[in-house]
Amino acid sequence: MLRKSGRKTSGALAIALIVAMTVGCGEKETGPERATINGTVTFNGKPIENGMIEFIPTGNTKGPTSGGAIENGKYDIAEKGPTLGPHKVQIRATRNTGKMVDAGPQTGGAKVEETEQYIPAQYNIKTTLEVTILSGINKQDFNLNK
């Protein structure tokens, strides 16, 4: 009889352990609602090959800054996208200048190709770009000019 009771106890214990380990799985993240946003980014009519885009909450919008990579003129931020409401948008991209420069003293005089930030400040550190994020999937294209 003790043996039977021990099996029931260990079985119940195993079930309790499995339940305890799965509590929290599938729960929604707490905090403000986030949305998906995607679109294209061009500069002077050409797709930005490699860059970054950031959405920074403004006004009464709560939540963290979110962003992602721009590749071949496209971006898609689904996971941990921006919160709902107005945001400032910053876009950055660099390109090679064709000039070789010293990589620094720790490299033993090695040379690397110089890069430059070519997107004007009005689209990044002094951005004039704004967008309002709505619930669900948002599509927003940015056509930047010099």
Backbone as JSON, one array per atom type, in Angstrom:
{
  "sequence": "MLRKSGRKTSGALAIALIVAMTVGCGEKETGPERATINGTVTFNGKPIENGMIEFIPTGNTKGPTSGGAIENGKYDIAEKGPTLGPHKVQIRATRNTGKMVDAGPQTGGAKVEETEQYIPAQYNIKTTLEVTILSGINKQDFNLNK",
  "N": [[0.8, -1.18, 0.0], [1.96, 1.24, 0.72], [3.71, 1.6, -1.33], [2.02, 2.05, -3.57], [0.82, 4.44, -2.8], [3.08, 6.08, -2.77], [3.68, 6.17, -5.49], [1.48, 7.55, -6.5], [1.87, 10.0, -5.23], [4.36, 10.82, -6.29], [3.66, 11.01, -8.96], [1.71, 13.04, -8.88], [3.34, 15.07, -7.98], [5.09, 15.34, -10.14], [3.31, 16.27, -12.12], [2.54, 18.69, -10.93], [5.0, 20.0, -10.99], [5.45, 20.25, -13.76], [3.3, 21.92, -14.45], [4.0, 24.2, -12.95], [6.35, 24.93, -14.26], [5.42, 25.71, -16.73], [3.81, 27.87, -16.29], [3.16, 31.14, -17.16], [4.08, 30.87, -19.75], [3.24, 31.91, -22.94], [1.97, 34.15, -22.04], [1.0, 37.56, -22.45], [3.18, 40.32, -23.09], [3.68, 42.83, -20.69], [2.85, 46.32, -20.49], [2.78, 49.22, -22.69], [0.79, 48.95, -25.7], [2.18, 47.6, -28.67], [3.02, 48.06, -32.14], [3.28, 46.89, -35.56], [5.46, 48.04, -38.1], [6.31, 48.91, -41.42], [8.02, 49.55, -44.53], [9.39, 51.58, -47.22], [12.54, 53.23, -47.83], [13.98, 55.92, -49.34], [16.64, 57.91, -50.76], [17.13, 60.82, -52.4], [15.72, 59.65, -54.51], [16.79, 57.1, -54.72], [17.03, 53.78, -53.38], [17.91, 53.34, -49.95], [20.69, 51.55, -49.22], [21.95, 50.33, -46.91], [21.13, 50.98, -43.65], [19.75, 52.59, -40.71], [16.69, 52.87, -38.91], [14.77, 54.69, -36.6], [12.15, 54.96, -34.21], [10.93, 57.34, -32.16], [9.19, 57.94, -29.26], [6.94, 60.71, -28.82], [5.41, 63.64, -27.3], [2.55, 62.65, -25.52], [2.99, 59.98, -25.83], [3.81, 56.85, -24.61], [6.49, 54.63, -23.79], [9.33, 52.72, -25.06], [12.02, 53.73, -27.3], [12.06, 52.41, -30.59], [13.32, 50.42, -33.29], [15.04, 49.52, -36.36], [16.87, 47.75, -38.93], [17.59, 49.1, -42.18], [17.47, 47.69, -45.25], [18.45, 47.34, -48.53], [16.68, 49.39, -49.22], [14.39, 48.84, -47.74], [12.46, 48.39, -44.73], [11.34, 46.61, -41.81], [9.64, 46.33, -38.98], [8.57, 44.31, -36.7], [8.73, 42.66, -34.42], [8.77, 43.77, -31.17], [7.94, 46.38, -31.92], [7.13, 49.91, -32.51], [5.37, 51.83, -29.96], [1.9, 52.83, -29.64], [0.83, 55.94, -31.05], [2.14, 59.36, -31.52], [5.38, 59.72, -33.05], [8.79, 60.74, -33.41], [10.95, 60.38, -36.18], [14.05, 58.96, -36.96], [16.55, 58.64, -39.34], [19.37, 56.99, -40.5], [22.32, 56.51, -42.45], [25.26, 55.15, -43.85], [28.02, 55.44, -46.13], [30.72, 54.28, -48.19], [33.58, 56.32, -48.81], [35.63, 56.0, -50.58], [38.11, 56.73, -49.91], [41.11, 55.84, -48.25], [41.91, 55.45, -44.85], [43.82, 55.81, -41.77], [43.48, 53.17, -39.49], [43.85, 53.38, -36.8], [45.99, 53.52, -33.84], [46.24, 51.01, -32.53], [46.09, 49.13, -34.51], [48.42, 48.8, -35.85], [49.09, 50.49, -37.98], [47.37, 49.86, -40.02], [45.15, 50.31, -42.79], [41.84, 51.45, -43.5], [38.75, 51.64, -45.32], [37.26, 54.78, -45.5], [34.17, 55.89, -44.13], [31.08, 57.71, -44.49], [28.41, 59.57, -43.0], [25.67, 60.11, -44.82], [23.07, 60.98, -44.92], [21.14, 63.84, -44.5], [21.11, 65.99, -41.54], [18.53, 66.86, -40.93], [16.96, 64.66, -41.09], [17.81, 62.98, -39.14], [19.68, 63.59, -36.49], [18.58, 66.15, -36.15], [15.89, 65.78, -36.68], [12.97, 66.24, -38.7], [11.02, 64.59, -39.29], [7.97, 62.93, -38.69], [5.59, 60.57, -37.45], [2.46, 58.95, -36.89], [1.7, 56.18, -35.01], [-0.49, 53.51, -35.38], [-2.74, 51.0, -34.07], [-2.01, 47.6, -34.9], [-0.87, 46.76, -38.2], [1.29, 49.01, -39.67], [2.07, 51.0, -42.5], [4.64, 52.83, -43.82], [6.27, 54.92, -45.94], [9.36, 56.56, -46.66], [10.57, 59.21, -48.4], [13.33, 60.72, -48.91], [15.11, 63.79, -49.48], [17.92, 65.73, -50.57]],
  "CA": [[0.0, 0.0, 0.0], [2.85, 2.39, 0.74], [4.28, 1.75, -2.67], [0.99, 2.65, -4.4], [0.68, 5.82, -2.36], [4.27, 6.77, -3.21], [3.57, 6.41, -6.93], [0.51, 8.63, -6.7], [2.48, 11.23, -4.77], [5.38, 11.24, -7.24], [2.94, 11.41, -10.19], [1.12, 14.35, -8.62], [4.45, 15.99, -7.88], [5.57, 15.57, -11.51], [2.32, 17.12, -12.78], [2.66, 20.02, -10.33], [6.24, 20.57, -11.48], [5.23, 20.63, -15.16], [2.42, 23.09, -14.44], [4.78, 25.32, -12.44], [7.33, 25.32, -15.28], [4.77, 26.31, -17.9], [3.09, 29.09, -15.93], [3.8, 32.28, -17.78], [4.26, 30.65, -21.17], [2.13, 32.39, -23.74], [1.41, 35.38, -21.5], [1.36, 38.75, -23.2], [4.1, 41.24, -22.46], [2.99, 43.96, -20.09], [3.31, 47.61, -20.98], [1.95, 49.78, -23.76], [0.62, 48.16, -26.92], [3.14, 47.85, -29.74], [2.51, 47.79, -33.48], [4.23, 46.56, -36.63], [5.59, 49.08, -39.12], [7.25, 48.57, -42.49], [7.94, 50.45, -45.67], [10.61, 51.8, -48.0], [13.26, 54.47, -47.55], [14.83, 56.34, -50.46], [17.32, 59.2, -50.64], [17.26, 61.36, -53.76], [15.12, 58.72, -55.45], [17.46, 55.78, -54.72], [16.86, 53.06, -52.11], [19.02, 53.31, -49.01], [21.16, 50.16, -49.22], [22.16, 49.88, -45.53], [20.93, 52.08, -42.71], [18.97, 52.34, -39.5], [15.53, 53.73, -38.71], [14.32, 54.67, -35.21], [10.9, 55.62, -33.89], [11.11, 57.87, -30.81], [7.91, 58.47, -28.78], [6.87, 62.14, -28.5], [4.16, 64.04, -26.68], [2.06, 61.76, -24.46], [3.25, 58.59, -26.18], [4.64, 56.14, -23.62], [7.19, 53.44, -24.28], [10.72, 52.88, -25.47], [12.38, 53.91, -28.71], [12.21, 51.14, -31.29], [13.88, 50.64, -34.61], [15.59, 48.36, -37.03], [17.74, 47.95, -40.09], [17.1, 49.36, -43.53], [18.28, 46.9, -46.18], [17.96, 47.46, -49.92], [15.58, 50.34, -49.26], [13.2, 48.37, -47.02], [12.55, 48.08, -43.31], [10.18, 45.88, -41.29], [9.8, 46.21, -37.53], [7.41, 43.58, -36.19], [9.03, 42.26, -33.05], [9.07, 44.94, -30.33], [7.74, 47.58, -32.72], [6.83, 51.13, -31.76], [4.11, 51.93, -29.23], [0.89, 53.61, -30.36], [0.87, 57.38, -30.85], [3.1, 60.09, -32.35], [6.81, 59.44, -32.91], [9.77, 61.34, -34.31], [11.64, 59.32, -36.92], [15.43, 59.25, -37.31], [17.09, 57.72, -40.36], [20.82, 57.13, -40.67], [22.95, 55.58, -43.4], [26.64, 55.51, -44.19], [28.54, 54.86, -47.38], [32.16, 54.4, -48.35], [33.98, 57.51, -49.56], [36.67, 55.65, -51.54], [39.38, 57.17, -49.33], [41.67, 54.96, -47.22], [42.38, 56.2, -43.68], [44.47, 55.03, -40.72], [42.5, 52.51, -38.64], [44.15, 53.66, -35.41], [47.3, 53.04, -33.38], [46.21, 49.61, -32.11], [46.06, 48.24, -35.68], [49.74, 48.71, -36.46], [49.16, 51.26, -39.21], [46.46, 49.33, -41.05], [44.24, 51.28, -43.42], [40.46, 51.02, -43.76], [38.03, 52.6, -46.16], [36.5, 55.78, -44.74], [32.72, 55.97, -44.38], [30.46, 58.99, -44.12], [26.97, 59.65, -42.81], [25.27, 60.95, -45.95], [21.7, 61.45, -44.76], [21.2, 65.14, -43.82], [20.7, 66.06, -40.14], [17.07, 67.09, -40.82], [16.32, 63.34, -41.06], [18.32, 62.18, -38.02], [19.88, 64.29, -35.21], [17.68, 67.3, -36.11], [14.79, 65.27, -37.51], [11.68, 66.9, -38.89], [10.11, 63.51, -39.66], [7.06, 62.46, -37.65], [4.58, 59.6, -37.88], [1.59, 58.47, -35.81], [1.57, 54.73, -35.07], [-1.82, 53.01, -35.04], [-2.78, 49.58, -33.71], [-1.94, 46.68, -36.03], [0.25, 46.89, -39.13], [1.42, 50.33, -40.26], [2.98, 51.09, -43.65], [5.09, 54.22, -43.96], [7.43, 55.11, -46.81], [10.07, 57.82, -46.48], [11.28, 59.63, -49.6], [14.17, 61.8, -48.44], [15.83, 64.53, -50.5], [18.99, 66.57, -50.06]],
  "C": [[0.86, 1.26, 0.0], [3.41, 2.66, -0.65], [3.28, 2.44, -3.61], [0.85, 4.13, -4.07], [1.87, 6.65, -2.83], [4.23, 7.09, -4.69], [2.6, 7.53, -7.21], [1.12, 9.97, -6.32], [3.52, 11.71, -5.78], [4.74, 11.65, -8.56], [2.33, 12.79, -10.03], [2.21, 15.42, -8.55], [4.99, 16.34, -9.27], [4.61, 16.5, -12.26], [2.42, 18.55, -12.25], [3.91, 20.73, -10.84], [6.09, 21.04, -12.93], [4.36, 21.88, -15.24], [3.19, 24.33, -13.99], [5.76, 25.84, -13.49], [6.67, 26.02, -16.46], [3.96, 27.55, -17.56], [3.86, 30.26, -16.51], [4.05, 32.1, -19.26], [3.03, 31.14, -21.92], [1.48, 33.65, -23.18], [1.86, 36.54, -22.35], [2.32, 39.6, -22.38], [3.3, 42.4, -21.88], [3.59, 45.24, -20.63], [2.42, 48.09, -22.1], [1.9, 48.88, -25.0], [1.65, 48.58, -27.97], [2.53, 47.45, -31.08], [3.65, 47.39, -34.4], [4.27, 47.74, -37.59], [6.61, 48.64, -40.15], [7.07, 49.56, -43.63], [9.26, 50.53, -46.4], [11.23, 53.13, -47.6], [14.18, 54.76, -48.74], [15.49, 57.67, -50.12], [17.65, 59.66, -52.05], [16.81, 60.35, -54.81], [15.73, 57.33, -55.5], [17.26, 55.1, -53.38], [18.11, 53.16, -51.24], [19.44, 51.85, -48.87], [21.28, 49.6, -47.81], [22.02, 51.08, -44.61], [20.15, 51.62, -41.5], [17.81, 53.33, -39.45], [15.09, 53.57, -37.26], [13.04, 55.46, -35.06], [10.96, 56.02, -32.42], [9.79, 58.49, -30.34], [8.0, 59.97, -28.46], [5.53, 62.43, -27.86], [3.79, 63.12, -25.53], [2.3, 60.29, -24.75], [4.2, 57.98, -25.16], [5.32, 54.95, -24.28], [8.58, 53.76, -24.75], [10.86, 53.25, -26.95], [12.48, 52.53, -29.34], [12.77, 51.43, -32.68], [14.41, 49.36, -35.2], [16.42, 48.75, -38.23], [16.95, 48.3, -41.34], [18.04, 48.58, -44.44], [17.64, 46.95, -47.56], [16.7, 48.31, -50.01], [14.34, 49.93, -48.5], [13.49, 48.17, -45.54], [11.26, 47.4, -42.88], [10.42, 45.65, -39.81], [8.52, 45.6, -36.98], [7.6, 43.24, -34.72], [9.44, 43.5, -32.26], [9.0, 46.23, -31.14], [7.39, 48.77, -31.87], [5.48, 51.04, -31.03], [3.16, 52.82, -30.02], [1.01, 55.09, -30.02], [1.92, 58.04, -31.73], [4.56, 59.76, -32.01], [7.61, 60.35, -33.85], [10.49, 60.17, -34.97], [13.04, 59.79, -37.26], [15.93, 58.18, -38.28], [18.57, 58.03, -40.56], [21.31, 56.11, -41.71], [24.35, 56.08, -43.69], [27.01, 54.86, -45.52], [30.05, 55.08, -47.41], [32.49, 55.62, -49.19], [34.99, 57.19, -50.65], [38.05, 56.04, -51.04], [39.82, 56.2, -48.24], [42.23, 55.82, -46.1], [43.01, 55.25, -42.67], [43.41, 54.47, -39.79], [42.74, 52.76, -37.16], [45.44, 53.02, -34.96], [47.32, 51.56, -33.0], [46.21, 48.64, -33.29], [47.4, 48.14, -36.4], [49.84, 49.42, -37.8], [48.27, 50.76, -40.33], [45.54, 50.44, -41.56], [42.87, 50.65, -43.63], [39.79, 52.07, -44.64], [37.16, 53.49, -45.28], [35.01, 55.7, -45.12], [32.22, 57.33, -43.94], [28.96, 58.8, -43.93], [26.47, 60.6, -43.91], [23.82, 61.43, -45.89], [21.75, 62.77, -43.99], [20.59, 65.1, -42.41], [19.19, 66.25, -39.97], [16.29, 65.78, -40.8], [16.85, 62.46, -39.93], [18.49, 63.06, -36.78], [19.01, 65.54, -35.05], [16.4, 66.97, -36.89], [13.55, 66.17, -37.54], [10.61, 65.85, -39.23], [9.26, 63.08, -38.47], [6.05, 61.5, -38.26], [3.74, 59.23, -36.66], [1.36, 56.98, -36.03], [0.19, 54.33, -34.58], [-1.72, 51.52, -34.7], [-2.72, 48.72, -34.98], [-0.7, 46.9, -36.88], [0.2, 48.27, -39.78], [2.38, 50.25, -41.44], [3.34, 52.56, -43.8], [6.36, 54.25, -44.81], [8.03, 56.47, -46.54], [10.89, 58.1, -47.73], [12.06, 60.88, -49.25], [14.89, 62.46, -49.6], [16.86, 65.43, -49.83], [18.52, 67.95, -49.73]]
}
